[in-house]
Amino acid sequence: MQYEVHWEHRQTKEYNIHDKYATFEEALQSIYDWWELNEYKPCYVRHWTREGRTVVDYGSHHMFYYIYEIDPPSQ
């Protein structure tokens, strides 16, 4: 299993796929690392997982991160 990080801005319809990670922890940490690199401090962070997708709500009400469980490509 791999984990892919996506970001969505619901008002502007922007949608980006950031990267793939070997573990859920690495995927979640990549979000925190981006915030630190860009000196962003969310007012709160909460996340929940349902059916292979974790939603990361960080207080912006219209912007969210998603972490998807994905199968690695077959070789």
N, C-alpha and C positions, 0 to 999 in steps of 0.2 A: 504494500500500500504506500502511496505517496500522498502529499498534501499540496494543493495549489491555492495560492492567495489571489483573491480578486478584490477590486475596490469599485464601488458604485456611488455616483452622485445622482440621486433620483430626480432632482429638479432640472439639471442640465442634460440628463441622459448620458453623462460620461460613464464609461466602463472600461477598466483596465485590468489585465491579467499581469500580476507582478512576477511570480516565479513559482517553481516547484521545490519541495523540501522532503527530506527523507522521513521526518517525524512531525507530528502535530506541534510539539513544543518548539521546534525550529521555525515552523510556519508562523506561529503566534509571536515568537520573539522577533521575527523579521518586521512585524508591524511596529512593535515597541522600538526597535532599532531605527526605523525610518522616522518615527516621531522624535527620537532623541537627536538624530542627525539634522533634522529640520527645526529643532528647538520648539516643538509642538507639545503642549501639555493638555491632554483632554480633561474635561471637568469630571468625567467618570468613565470607567470601562466595565462593560459586562458582556458576557457571551453565553450562548446556548447552542446546543447541537441537536439536530433532528435529521434523521434519514441521510446521514453522510455529509451534511453541510453545517458548519458552525458559523453563526452570525456574530460579528463583533460590533457592538453598538458602543460608540465612544462619545455620545452626547451631542452630535451634530444634527440629529433628527432627520436629516435627508441624505446623509453619507454613511455608508456602512462598508465594512470589510466582510468577506466571506472566505472561509477556508473549506475547500472541497476535498473529500477523500477520493482519490483517483487510482485506478490500476495503472501500474507502470507499463510501458509498451512491451509487447512480446518480442523476444529475440529469436 
